[in-house]
Amino acid sequence: MSMKMTGDRRETLTHRRFIRTMGGGVAVAFAVVGLAACGDDGNDGTSPFARIPGGPAAEAAPAEEPAAVEVIIIPEAWDPTNADIAFSPNVVTVKVGDTVTWSNTDTLFHTVISGTSTGEPGKTGTPDGLFDSGEVQAGELFERTFDEAGTFTYFCTPHPWMIGEVIVTG
């Protein structure tokens, strides 16, 4: 937008006068887009250029921090009637580099062992050796950072009906 100085008074070219000066039509559309971008460095995400790959906003985007996801081992998780909610949530989705924390809020110890289990009382699971929490006592935590994409199933050794899954995306 142009300005002219007359003495101590500033006069600005109004939008209506600007449109008349530009002649309307397509020229106005380009002028309006041009005005919208005036003085915008694109770093606040509102620039019309923010959606252009490689534009100023894309270059200024901060690196994504790894996330932390918590799975609660609920009170009375040992009870087979709580099998569907023993690990809550029992399926989590994270990205490569994210950490999952299992928090034991039950009164008994539990384990977080990678592998498969039928989920049936009286049957044992089959560990695959990828991770093993050992005994996670009441009030304790177990953490694991997932460094590769894939689907990782796990279970509790003394309570094989307690099963869960971590889905890691690339």
Secondary structure, DSSP 8 states (H G I E B T S, - for coil): --EEEETTEEEE--HHHHHHHHTSHHHHHHHHHHHHHTT--STTS-STTTTSTTSHHHHH-------EEEEEE-TTTTSGGGTTTSEESSEEEEETT-EEEEEE-SSS-B--EEEE----TT---EEEEEEE---B-TT-EEEEE--S-EEEEEE-SS-TT-EEEEEEE-
